[in-house]
Amino acid sequence: MKKLLLTSIAALSVLSASAAHTREWQGSMPKPVGKLPAYPPVVCVAPDWAVESCEDRSDNWLAAMTRAFRWLHLIETTWMGTVEGPRPWNGVWPKHTTVLYDEHGGILDKHIVRWKELAASGNNVEIRGYCSSACTMIMAYVPSDRICFGDNSALGFHMSRGGYGENYETFKPFPETARWMVNQYPQNIRKWVNDRGGAEKMKVEEFWVLDAPTLWQMGYRKCSPEPIDLGDQLRWRERDKEAEEAYKEWIKTREIPPLYPHTRPNS
């Protein structure tokens, strides 16, 4: 009994020392100022954020069907209905597209390196402008099934030459290079060039133009129309309005009748 009493006294001493140690490190805690406020009430809302009774959220089939129809109605009447749903992956990674507008050729070796890198990239190619001289070598390196031609596109062929600048009289023709280039083209383009006399009939200052309709007839794909830039449309529309107003003001200062009846000033 005496041993149990001594053990209890020792335990109380340890607890008292622990409490004192805690106060030493934490300090004296202040008394609560007041009772903490109650949590705000739970409010249930529909998908369109309208408040509804939480009793409708009970687990029963009627409430579940009601929520489902409300969700379908929300999708049908808001922008969420325009979002395309998930589709299974077809296993093919999307390809990037390289667009060419006006490519007037240049150094042949640099273009060969450029077209080889483009072929290795796997990109699709849209030719939407004039592709002439060394640019035409793209047909020798990029697979034809990855190339399409736009409405304003064309290929331009001429005699290879040496020299730089705008003075064609100083250029030295290189028929060997021209023949090599022609032999690299796909068969249908090579035939088109040879039917006109081949590399021997080419001139440095004259181009043989292979236009888009002929390329389409050869089997090359036609590019889809380019997306319309609404920003550009609006800017040009504003410029047209400004030009129309300026013309009207100019007509007022003239004694001759206007060229366009619809711009005649009010009398």
C-alpha positions in Angstrom: 0.0 0.0 0.0 2.8 2.3 0.9 4.6 1.5 -2.4 1.4 2.3 -4.4 1.0 5.6 -2.6 4.6 6.6 -3.4 4.1 5.6 -7.1 1.0 7.9 -7.3 2.9 10.8 -5.8 5.7 10.4 -8.3 3.3 10.3 -11.2 1.6 13.6 -10.0 5.0 15.2 -9.7 5.8 14.3 -13.3 2.5 15.7 -14.6 3.0 18.9 -12.7 6.4 19.3 -14.1 5.1 18.7 -17.6 2.4 21.3 -17.3 4.9 23.8 -16.0 7.2 23.0 -18.9 4.4 23.4 -21.4 3.5 26.8 -19.9 7.2 27.8 -20.1 7.3 27.2 -23.9 3.7 28.2 -24.9 3.0 30.9 -22.4 -0.3 31.5 -20.7 -3.0 30.9 -23.3 -5.7 33.6 -23.3 -9.2 32.8 -22.3 -11.8 32.5 -25.1 -13.4 35.8 -26.0 -16.7 34.2 -26.9 -18.4 31.2 -28.3 -17.4 30.3 -31.9 -20.2 31.0 -34.5 -22.1 28.2 -35.9 -21.3 26.8 -39.3 -23.3 28.4 -42.2 -26.3 26.3 -43.3 -25.9 23.8 -46.1 -27.5 25.0 -49.4 -28.1 22.7 -52.4 -27.9 24.2 -55.9 -28.8 22.9 -59.3 -26.4 22.8 -62.2 -27.5 26.3 -63.3 -26.8 27.5 -59.7 -30.5 27.8 -58.8 -31.1 27.0 -55.1 -33.2 23.9 -54.5 -34.3 21.8 -51.6 -31.7 19.4 -50.2 -34.5 16.9 -49.7 -34.4 16.3 -53.5 -30.8 15.0 -53.1 -32.0 11.9 -51.3 -30.9 8.6 -52.9 -34.0 7.7 -54.9 -34.4 7.0 -58.5 -36.9 9.9 -59.1 -34.5 12.5 -57.7 -31.6 11.0 -59.8 -33.7 11.1 -63.0 -34.7 14.7 -62.3 -31.1 15.8 -61.9 -30.1 14.0 -65.1 -32.8 15.7 -67.1 -31.9 19.1 -65.7 -28.3 18.5 -66.7 -29.3 17.5 -70.2 -31.4 20.6 -70.5 -28.4 22.7 -69.3 -26.1 21.2 -71.9 -28.7 21.8 -74.7 -29.2 25.4 -73.8 -25.7 26.6 -73.0 -22.2 26.8 -74.6 -21.4 23.4 -73.0 -23.5 21.8 -75.8 -20.9 23.0 -78.3 -18.0 21.1 -76.8 -17.2 18.0 -78.7 -17.3 14.9 -76.5 -14.4 12.6 -75.9 -13.5 10.2 -78.6 -11.3 7.1 -78.5 -7.8 7.6 -79.7 -7.2 6.1 -83.1 -3.5 5.5 -82.4 -2.2 8.1 -84.8 -0.5 11.2 -83.4 -1.6 14.5 -85.0 0.7 16.0 -87.6 1.9 19.6 -87.9 1.4 21.5 -91.1 4.0 23.6 -93.0 2.5 26.3 -95.2 4.4 27.8 -98.1 3.1 31.0 -99.7 5.7 32.7 -101.9 9.0 30.8 -102.3 11.2 32.2 -105.0 14.1 29.7 -104.7 17.7 30.5 -104.0 20.7 28.4 -103.3 20.0 24.8 -104.3 22.0 23.1 -101.7 20.3 25.0 -98.8 16.9 24.1 -100.2 17.8 20.4 -100.5 18.8 20.3 -96.8 15.6 22.2 -95.9 13.3 19.8 -97.8 15.1 16.8 -96.4 14.5 18.0 -92.9 10.9 18.8 -93.7 10.4 15.2 -95.1 12.0 13.7 -92.0 9.7 15.8 -89.7 6.5 14.1 -91.0 4.8 17.4 -91.4 2.1 17.9 -94.0 2.8 20.7 -96.5 0.4 23.2 -98.0 1.7 25.1 -101.0 -0.6 28.1 -101.3 1.5 30.5 -103.4 4.2 30.6 -106.1 7.0 28.0 -105.6 9.7 28.4 -108.1 13.3 27.5 -108.9 15.0 25.6 -106.0 11.6 25.6 -104.2 10.3 23.1 -106.7 12.7 20.5 -105.3 10.3 20.0 -102.5 8.5 17.7 -104.9 11.6 15.4 -105.0 11.9 15.0 -101.2 8.5 15.3 -99.5 6.1 12.5 -100.3 3.3 13.5 -102.6 0.6 12.3 -100.3 1.7 14.9 -97.7 1.5 17.8 -100.2 -1.5 19.8 -101.2 -1.9 22.8 -103.5 -4.1 25.8 -102.9 -6.1 27.8 -105.4 -3.4 30.4 -106.0 -0.4 28.0 -106.0 1.9 27.1 -108.9 5.3 25.6 -109.6 7.8 27.6 -111.6 10.7 25.9 -113.6 13.7 27.6 -115.3 17.3 27.0 -116.2 19.7 26.7 -113.3 22.2 29.5 -113.2 25.2 30.9 -111.3 25.6 34.4 -110.1 23.4 36.7 -108.0 21.5 39.9 -108.4 18.8 41.2 -110.8 20.9 41.4 -114.0 20.1 38.2 -115.9 22.7 38.9 -118.6 25.5 38.2 -116.1 24.0 34.8 -115.1 25.8 31.7 -116.3 23.4 28.8 -117.1 24.1 25.4 -115.7 22.2 22.8 -117.9 23.8 19.9 -116.0 22.2 21.0 -112.8 18.9 21.7 -114.5 18.9 18.1 -116.0 19.7 16.7 -112.6 16.8 18.6 -111.0 14.4 17.5 -113.6 15.4 13.8 -113.1 14.6 14.2 -109.3 11.0 15.2 -109.8 8.1 12.7 -109.6 7.3 11.1 -112.9 4.2 13.1 -113.7 6.0 16.4 -113.2 9.1 15.2 -115.0 6.9 14.3 -118.0 5.3 17.7 -118.0 8.7 19.4 -118.1 10.1 17.1 -120.8 7.0 17.5 -123.0 8.0 21.2 -123.2 11.5 20.4 -124.3 13.2 19.4 -121.0 16.2 21.1 -119.4 17.8 21.9 -122.8 15.0 24.3 -123.8 14.8 26.1 -120.4 16.0 29.7 -120.1 17.3 31.5 -117.0 15.0 34.5 -117.4 11.8 32.6 -118.4 9.7 30.3 -116.2 7.5 27.4 -117.1 4.5 27.7 -114.8 2.7 24.5 -113.7 -0.6 25.9 -112.2 -2.8 24.4 -109.5 -5.6 23.1 -111.7 -3.1 21.1 -113.7 -1.5 19.8 -110.6 -4.9 18.7 -109.3 -5.5 16.9 -112.6 -2.2 15.0 -112.0 -3.7 13.7 -108.8 -2.2 16.1 -106.2 -4.6 17.0 -103.4 -6.4 20.4 -103.3 -5.9 22.2 -100.0 -8.9 23.0 -98.0 -9.9 26.7 -97.8 -7.9 28.7 -95.3 -9.9 29.8 -92.2 -11.2 33.4 -92.5 -9.5 35.9 -90.2 -12.4 37.9 -88.8 -10.1 40.4 -87.4 -8.6 41.2 -90.9 -12.1 41.3 -92.3 -13.3 43.9 -89.8 -10.1 46.0 -90.3 -10.6 46.1 -94.0 -14.3 46.8 -93.7 -13.4 49.9 -91.6 -10.9 51.0 -94.2 -13.5 50.6 -96.9 -15.9 52.8 -94.9 -13.2 55.4 -94.4 -12.4 55.4 -98.1 -16.1 55.7 -99.0 -16.5 58.7 -96.8 -13.3 60.3 -98.2 -14.6 59.8 -101.7 -18.0 61.4 -100.8 -16.2 64.4 -99.4 -14.1 64.7 -102.5 -17.1 64.5 -104.8 -18.7 67.4 -103.0 -15.8 69.6 -104.1 -16.1 68.6 -107.7 -18.5 70.1 -110.3 -18.6 66.9 -112.4 -21.1 64.2 -111.5 -19.8 61.2 -109.5 -18.6 58.1 -111.2 -20.8 55.9 -108.9 -24.5 56.9 -108.4 -24.6 55.4 -105.0 -22.0 57.8 -103.8 -23.9 60.9 -105.1 -24.2 63.5 -102.3 -27.7 64.3 -101.0 -29.3 67.3 -102.6 
